[in-house]
Amino acid sequence: MDDLPLQFSYKVYRRPFRVPVRTSQGLWEARDGILVRMEDERGRTGYGEIAPIERFGTETVAGALAWCASLGARTTVGRVSAVPVGLPCTAWAMACAGAILEASEGEEVQAPRDDAATAKVKQLPVAALLPGGKAGLALLERFAGEGFRTFKLKIGAGDFANEVQHVARVVDLLPAGARLRLDANGGLDARTAIRWLDALQGWPIEFVEQPLPVDARRETIALAHDHGVPLAIDEAVRNADDVKRWRDEGWPGVFVIKPALAGEPREWSAEVAVDPGQFVFSSALETDIGTRCGIAQAFAAGVERALGYGVAAFFEDDGLGGGWGRPVVERVDSGVDAFERTWKRL
């Protein structure tokens, strides 16, 4: 099996954001990544996406690109499967491409799954990510009218008092029953995090995501136990080993997993299966190829929380897609044709 021949190709992309994404880590102006395609002797094709975010501890785009170039146009199943340690986004992309290739023509992508859990999940809500300022308020009203009921907003990049006032305006505009996720991207210190949690008491907050830096594990766990507002971790929990470590130390909150950054799916899907309700599957701002693979894996895992894939408004309509533009997703079309369309647009 490992020596079966494959045709392998890849394309590099750079996509400017419609509006640069401002986080506590600075201004992010464009998304860089690599699309990959493999084809076997039977004409079956598979697609994947390598979408690193270096500050999450992934490889660089340059490192992934060097490995892709080393494969050459003609390679084997064994070689594309043997992704070196330290290239988690590349490993995920190759696993996705292999799963798509192995699926029979016309069938959906088969991800590692728990059939009992999957049978219960027919559709999943989607959370919409809002930009800051007036643009975010305008989009909130539009998204609410379209049926979204979970929203996400970045905090920790500006003055505390001004940001709290802005969150209060967002809360005032939320439709009945809606919830808000706040993401600090590890940009708060312990004192400011406590001020935030005190200010948010009684508001419809689903969780505050990554309030403290990645290396502040003990402080983050203590914060989660000492305050009524739920917390989530994102940058601090990229792969299966991270999940195990936080669980062992008593983490009571939510895990936000970006499949595109987490490595080979079979390594982390077993951890999700322990308690799917504790997990959110989220976008890493990929194209439609990465989005469809990630959402398919969310259904396979049996998660129930709103998917963090409502990021379609962050890109111009360049044909590469990315994110999910509707408030609910029901089993994405994961047939080969959907991936081929995106591949051809680059």
N, C-alpha and C positions, 0 to 999 in steps of 0.2 A: 504493500500500500504506500509506504513512504517513498518508494522510487517511481511512483506514477508521475509522468511528466505534466507540467503546467506551462502555459503562457502567462507571463506576469507583466503588468504595466502599472504605472502610477502617474498621477498629475498633482502638481503643487498649486495651492490656491492662496490668495490673500484677499480678504473681504473687509473693506472698511465698514464700520458700524454706521448706521444712519445718524445716530448721535453718539459720540464717544461715551463709553461706560465709565462713570466716575465711582471709584471704590476707595476704601481706606488705604489701599495699596497704590493709589495713583490713577491716572487717566489711561484707559485702554482704548485705543483708536481703531484697531483692525484685528481680525481673526486670521491666523495662519494655520494651514494644515495640509494634509495629503490625502487624496483619494486613491484607493488601490483596486485593481481588477485582476482576477485570475480566471483562466479558462482551461478546461481539461480536454482530452482527446475526443470526448463525446460531445463537445460543444456546450457543455454546461458552464455557466459563469457564476462567479461570486464577487461580491463587492464589500469593501470595508472603508473605514475612515480613521486616519491617524490625526488626532486633534489634541496635541499636548498643551498643558498650561504649566509652565516651568515652576511657577511659585507654589504649585501643589505637589512638587516633588517628582514630576514626570521627566521624561527625556525632553530634549529640545527638538524642534522641527528639523534642525540640521542633523542631529544624531539619527533621527528616524529616517531621514532622507538618505543618509550614507548607507544605512542597512538595506533599504529598498534598492539602491543602486548596486549593491554587492550581489543581489540575487540574479541580475541579468534578465533578459527577456524570456529565456527558457530556463526553467527551474524544475523543482519537484515538490510534491506534497510534503515530504520530510523537511526540506529546507525552509519552506514558508512557515512550517509549524515550529521550527526550532528557533524561536525568537530569543535573543540573549536576555539575561537578567538585566534589569535597568531600563527596559523599553516597554513599560506597561501599556501605553497607548497603542504601540505597534502590535503587541500581543493581542489586545482586544480586537483591533482591526482585522488581523489575520484569522482570529477565531470566528468573527462575524462573516468574513468572506468565505471561509470554509463551510460554515453552516448553510449559507445561502447556496453555495455550489452543490452541496450534498442533498439539499431539498429537491424533491422531484419537481419537474416543470409545472408551474401554475400553483404550487403549494406555498404556504407561508413559511417564513424562516422558522426553523426549529431551534429554540434556545434551550439551555438546561432548564428543566421544569419539574414542578411537583403537580402532577395531574389533578390530585384532589383539591389543592388550593386553587389551581388555575380554573377549574370548572366553576368555582364560585364567583369569579370575576368576569363579568360580561362587558363592563365599560368602566373607565376611570375618569375622574375629573382632572382638569388641568389648571394649574396656577399661572396667572399672568404676571410677568415681571414688569414693574413700572419704572420708567426713568424718573429722575428727580425733578423738582421744580414744577412749574405750571404745565409743562408737557406731560408729566405724570398724572396730574389731576385731570387733564383733558382726556387722556387715554383711559383712566379709571372709569370715567363716566361712559365712554364708548364701550369698554369691555364689559361693564356691568349691564349695559343694554343688550349686549350679545349673549349674556347668560353666565359669564364667569362669576364665581363666588369665592375664589381664593386668590389673593393677590400678594405680591412680594415687593419689598422696597428696600433699597440699600440705605444703611445708616453708618455713622462713624467717620464720614469724610469731611464734616464741617462742624460748625459751632453747635454745641449740645442744645442750647435753648432754641435756636432756630430750627434744628432738626426735629425736636419734640413738637414744636408748633406745626411744622409741616405734617408730621405723622397725625397730629390731632385733626388737621384739615382732611387728610385722607380718611381717617376713621369716620368723620362726619359724613363723608360721601359714600361710605360703604353701603351696599344694599342690605336689606334685612337678611340675617343669617350668614353673612359673609365673614371671612376671617382674613387676617393679615399676618404675613410672615415678614420679619425684619432681619436683614442680614448685615452684620457688621464686618464680615471678612477678616475677623481677628484683629480689628483695629481699635478696640477699646482697652483701657486699663481697668483694673478691678474696681477702682472707685467710681469711674464713669459708668461701668456696666451696672453697678448697684443703683446708681442714679436713674439709669434707663429702666431697670426692672421696677423700681419704686414708682416711676412716672407712668408705667404701663398697666399698673394694677387696675383691674376692672374693664380694661379695653378688650375688644375681640381679637386677641393676639394668639395665633396658633402656636408660634414659638419664635424665639430670638435665636438666630443662627450664628454660630461661631463668634460669640461676643469677645472672647479673649484670644491672644495669640496661640498658635499650635502647641508651643512648648509649655503652656500654662495648664497642664492637664489637671493637677490637683485642685487648683483654684477654680477651674471650670466645673469640675464635679461638685465641689463644695457649693458653688453658686447655684447649681441645679437643685441641690438638696435644700438650700436655705430660702429660696424664693418661690412664690406661687406661679410666676410666669414660666411656662415650659421653655427649655432650651434645646437646641440642636447643634450638632457639630458637622462640619463640612470639610474644610481644608485639613482638619486633624484626623480624618478617617477615610483615607483614599483606598485602602485595600483590605483584604480579609484579615491580615495580621493586625491592622489597626483596630478593626472591630473587636477582635478577641481581646486585645490589650485593654481597651476601654471597658469592655464588659467585665473583665477580671477585676478592674479597679472600681466597679460599682456605678457605672454610668447609667442614670435613670431616664435619660432623654431620648431624643430622636437622632437617628443616623441619616445623613443626606449623602447618598451615593451617586456619583457621576460615573455611569458605566464606562464611558469613553476613556476615563482616567484610571479605572480600577484594575486593569489587567485581564487575564484570561477568565472568562465568566465562571467556569466551573470552580475556580478557586474561591470566589466570594459568594456564589449563589447558595452554598450550604450554610453560610453564616446568616444570610437573609432568611432562609427557611426556618431558623430557630424562632423568629418572631417577626413575620412580614409587616405587622402593624407598626413596628418601630422604625420602619424605613421609608424614606422618600427617594424616588428615582428622579434625577435631575439632569438637565441639559448642561453640556460643556460648551454650548454655542457652536455646535457642529452644523454641517449642511444637512440636507434631507436624508442622506445615506446614514449618517451617524444617528440622527433623530429616530428613524424607523427601526434601526437595530436596537437602540436603547429602550424604546417603548415596547417593542416585542419582548424584550427581556423582563420588563416590568410586569407585563401580563403573565409571563411564565413564572415569575417569582411569587405571584399572588398578593402583591402589595395593594393597599386600599387608600392610602393618602393621596391627595392631589399631586399629580406629576409636575415636576418643575420644568416643563417643556414649553411654557407659554412665552416664548421669546421671539416669535416671528416678526414682531414690529421693529426689532433691532437691526434688521438688514433691509437694504434696498431689494426690489424685486428683480434679482439677477438670474432667476431660474434655478438657483442652487438650493432654495428652500431653507430649511432650518427652523426648528421650533414647531409648535403646533398652534394654529391660529383659531382653534375652536375650543369651547369650554369643556367639551367631553370628547374622549377618544374611544372608539369601539374597534378594537382589533385592527391596527393599521394594515393597509395593503402592503404586504412584504414580499410580493412576488417579484421575480427578477426584473420585469418591465419597469417597475417603479424606480429601481436603482439605476437601470440603464438610462432612463431619461435624465437623471441628475448627472451621471457620468458624461453624457454627450454634451451637456450645457457648458462644461468647463473647457 
